[in-house]
Amino acid sequence: MPDDENVRPSFLIIEDDPSISEIVARVLDKEGFITHSAFDGPQGLDAYYLTQPNIIILDVNMPVMDGWETLARLRRVSETPVIMLTVYSAKQDIIKGLELGADDYLVKPFGIKELIARVTTVLRRTSLVL
């Protein structure tokens, strides 16, 4: 990862479970990324506009506004890559997430190495890392 903070990719983690949000943030911080967190859909949308992250990691099962609606609203205004991170593992849920515009879909529980690999792949596809 580049040392200059101005070129370090930033992530917005929209996850209602503080322990999972903290784990993901810690992993990404350790990899040299900048992280921001929100704990429901409306907070996530507000945080998106404030932080303009390079990638969004989004849970589905959240209070106030679920991840499906949050993703749909994000897609109306942004092409920022989104990785869904959720317990919903049924094929129809994965398909729904991808059809709504998610760039990847990772099912909980997840492995740290798999999360890093998927993040790196999305960054590579968006030319943020080689």
PESULDA-V896158 format. One record per backbone hydrogen bond with DSSP energy under -0.5 kcal/mol. NH is the residue of the N-H (numbers start at 1). CO is the residue of the C=O. E is the energy in kcal/mol with one decimal. If there is no record, write none. Layout:
# PESULDA-V896158
NH:CO:E  NH:CO:E
This chain:
# PESULDA-V896158
7:4:-1.8  8:4:-0.7  11:34:-2.8  12:55:-2.1  13:11:-0.5  13:36:-3.0  14:12:-0.7  14:57:-3.4  15:13:-0.7  15:38:-2.2  18:16:-0.8  21:17:-2.6  22:18:-2.4  23:19:-2.0  24:20:-2.7  25:21:-2.5  26:22:-2.6  27:23:-2.5  28:24:-2.6  29:25:-3.0  30:26:-2.4  31:27:-1.3  32:29:-1.7  33:28:-2.5  34:9:-2.1  36:11:-2.0  38:13:-2.6  41:63:-0.8  41:65:-0.9  44:40:-2.5  45:41:-2.6  46:42:-2.3  47:43:-2.9  48:44:-2.4  49:45:-2.0  50:46:-1.9  51:47:-2.9  52:48:-2.7  54:10:-1.8  55:10:-1.7  56:81:-2.6  57:12:-2.9  58:56:-0.6  58:83:-2.5  59:14:-2.6  62:60:-1.5  65:63:-2.8  67:60:-3.1  70:66:-2.3  71:67:-2.8  72:68:-2.4  73:69:-2.4  74:70:-2.4  75:71:-2.6  76:72:-0.9  77:73:-0.6  77:74:-1.4  78:74:-1.8  81:54:-0.7  83:56:-2.9  84:82:-0.6  84:104:-2.5  85:58:-2.6  86:106:-2.0  89:87:-0.8  93:90:-0.8  94:90:-2.1  95:91:-2.8  96:92:-2.2  97:93:-2.6  98:94:-2.3  99:95:-3.0  100:96:-2.2  101:97:-0.6  101:98:-0.8  102:97:-2.6  103:82:-2.9  104:82:-1.3  106:84:-3.2  108:86:-2.8  115:111:-2.4  116:112:-2.5  117:113:-2.4  118:114:-2.6  119:115:-2.6  120:116:-2.8  121:117:-2.1  122:118:-2.3  123:119:-2.6  124:120:-2.6  125:121:-2.5  126:122:-1.7  127:124:-1.4  128:123:-2.7  129:123:-0.9
